[in-house]
Amino acid sequence: MALKERVFSGMQPTGSLHLGNYLGAMLQWIELQKTHECMYCVVDLHAITVWQDPQELRRAIRQVTAAYIAAGLDPKKSILFNQSQVSAHAELAWVFNCVARLGWLNRMTQFKEKAGKDRENASVGLYAYPNLMAADILAYKATHVPVGEDQKQHLELSRDIAQKFNNDFRDEIMSLGYAEGVFFPQPEPVITGPATRVMSLRDGTKKMSKSDPSDLSRINLTDDADTIARKVQKAKTDPEPLPSEAKGLEGRPEAENLVGIYAALVGKPVDAVLQDVGGSQFSTFKKSLAEVAVEKLSPIAAETSRMMQDSAGIDRILADGAARARQLAEPIMNEVKDIVGFIRS
């Protein structure tokens, strides 16, 4: 049984999506939908690993969906849905809870970072989050997963879980006609967008994040033109002029970040940008960066805002995507139940 190439990825509905999400992932998602079968999920099950206000969560799910579409994802070309509408995610996550080993989860650095010193009060869901991520991918036998640096360890775990499931149940898998005993694929990482690590506008050594307390640290995809321009003007820089080649950005994290953002937005290599702006002061460069950021991003904010006026329309898109996702996941989940020894009607 040949494995079909399938792309799966998703983002959490916690806080507004920002420039880092757009450049680091969404531009790549938009390109992939031209050549691959793609599934892009709003991962609301992951969101509740920390407490969410129910009304705000519903609004955020719709807003992320609207931002997906406003940025260029086509619900006719890709399957767009929210995770909780497809029960296979939670069902397969439980099977994987029983396949994954405690030692594997203990090595997950992201849990340590998110739980901090108060680890005993973290939810079990936050701890087991990587098993659910593996289920997200493997419920559809996805073969390619666009991931950022902070998710690579989780994808490795997904590969380990897939391999252990295949090994543990090899005989049952082969009895279903999988000659090589391979039921789940080994999902491959896809290098994400043109700027894989967009950093904070207030600190070039920290990744741009929804959770940063300073709104000036990021450009949200919901920001209007004036707000985008103001945040670019207030972005931290250094006193030196811009260099004429990329090597000159070494040891200058804020300069490197702003030049990288500009290069990604205009679709040019960093060296080509620096050939044009080398020797310029940041006051001049920031004006150019603000102009291109407004040109690229303010239409996304406007379309997101327009779509949010029709929550029923967004819900219809999510329901349609969920129905299509269930059609893919149900036969896979039925075979999983047969393989592990469950009886189903």
C-alpha positions, -999 to 999 in steps of 0.1 A, spaced: 0 0 0 17 31 -12 18 61 11 3 93 -4 23 125 1 2 147 25 11 179 44 -2 187 78 4 217 101 -15 240 124 -14 270 148 -29 276 182 -58 300 187 -41 318 215 -34 355 208 -32 371 174 -11 356 147 19 378 139 46 385 114 67 356 126 38 332 119 33 347 84 69 347 73 80 316 92 52 293 82 22 307 63 40 318 31 53 282 29 19 268 35 5 289 7 31 276 -17 27 240 -6 -10 240 -14 -2 246 -51 17 213 -53 6 190 -24 -25 177 -6 -25 200 24 -43 201 58 -41 232 79 -56 230 114 -65 254 141 -52 233 170 -78 242 197 -71 210 217 -36 221 222 -48 255 232 -65 242 263 -33 227 278 -35 260 297 -68 275 308 -87 295 281 -118 316 285 -144 297 265 -159 328 248 -124 341 239 -114 307 226 -143 306 202 -135 341 189 -98 332 186 -106 300 166 -126 320 141 -99 348 140 -71 324 132 -92 307 105 -100 342 90 -63 351 91 -54 318 73 -77 326 45 -69 364 44 -32 355 41 -39 333 10 -49 298 21 -77 285 -1 -103 263 17 -110 247 -17 -74 237 -23 -65 229 13 -85 214 41 -90 240 68 -106 229 101 -104 231 139 -89 200 156 -117 194 181 -142 187 154 -124 155 144 -124 130 172 -96 109 157 -71 134 171 -81 127 207 -86 89 201 -53 84 185 -36 106 211 -47 81 238 -33 51 218 0 70 215 -1 78 252 2 40 256 29 36 230 52 65 239 76 61 268 77 83 299 115 88 293 108 103 259 84 129 272 108 137 301 133 148 275 110 173 258 126 207 264 95 227 255 75 214 285 103 224 308 103 259 294 65 263 295 60 248 329 89 266 345 96 261 381 60 254 390 60 221 371 39 202 396 9 225 388 12 222 350 -16 202 334 -12 166 323 -22 179 288 8 202 287 30 173 295 14 149 270 11 176 243 38 160 220 17 127 219 -13 147 207 9 164 181 20 130 168 -17 120 166 -25 152 146 0 142 120 -4 105 119 -42 104 120 -39 114 83 -7 95 77 8 129 68 43 126 52 55 162 54 52 187 83 63 223 81 78 230 115 98 257 132 130 252 152 110 249 185 89 220 171 116 198 156 120 178 188 83 171 188 84 159 152 113 136 161 90 121 188 63 116 162 87 96 142 97 75 172 61 69 181 53 59 145 83 35 144 74 19 178 38 14 168 49 -3 136 73 -25 155 49 -34 184 21 -44 161 40 -57 131 22 -90 127 -13 -73 129 -2 -46 104 11 -72 80 -22 -92 83 -40 -61 70 -19 -62 38 10 -39 47 37 -61 33 66 -42 49 49 -39 82 48 -1 79 14 13 89 25 48 99 50 68 78 80 86 91 69 122 87 95 145 73 101 181 84 97 208 58 119 239 61 94 267 68 91 301 51 116 327 39 124 340 74 124 309 96 132 328 128 116 362 131 128 379 162 112 404 186 112 440 175 123 449 211 151 423 215 168 407 185 179 378 206 144 366 214 119 350 190 88 371 181 60 357 203 23 360 210 31 357 247 55 386 249 39 412 273 50 441 250 27 445 220 56 465 204 76 433 202 56 420 173 35 430 143 1 413 146 -17 402 114 -47 422 128 -27 455 130 -38 484 108 -14 504 86 -7 531 113 0 506 140 24 486 117 43 518 107 46 529 144 59 495 155 86 495 128 96 530 137 99 520 174 118 488 166 151 485 185 183 491 164 219 500 169 238 532 161 259 519 132 248 523 95 237 492 76 265 471 61 268 462 24 270 425 29 255 399 52 287 392 71 285 428 85 253 418 103 272 394 126 268 404 163 241 429 154 209 409 162 184 438 158 199 448 124 200 412 112 163 408 122 150 439 105 170 433 73 158 396 73 122 408 77 125 433 48 142 407 26 114 381 32 87 407 26 102 418 -8 113 383 -18 150 390 -22 181 375 -6 196 394 23 228 401 3 208 417 -25 190 439 -1 222 451 15 237 459 -18 209 484 -22 208 498 13 244 494 26 256 526 42 221 538 50 210 549 85 182 530 102 160 560 101 159 558 63 157 520 61 128 518 86 107 540 63 112 516 35 105 486 58 73 502 71 61 509 36 66 473 25 52 459 57 20 480 54 17 470 17 19 433 24 2 430 58 -26 456 61 -47 439 34 -46 407 55 -58 427 86 -86 443 66 -98 410 51 -96 392 85 -117 420 100 -142 417 72 -145 380 76 -150 383 114 -182 401 107 -196 368 94 -189 342 121 -215 318 105 -195 319 73 -163 310 91 -181 282 109 -193 268 76 -158 267 63 -146 249 95 -174 224 93 -167 216 57 -130 212 64 -138 190 94 -161 168 73 -133 163 47 -108 156 74 -130 130 91 -133 112 57 -95 108 57 -91 100 94 -119 75 99 -106 46 78 -71 51 93 -85 52 129 -106 20 122 -75 2 111 -57 14 142 -85 -1 163 -82 -34 144 -44 -34 148 -44 -29 186 -72 -54 192 -103 -34 198 -137 -47 187 -158 -22 167 -193 -25 154 
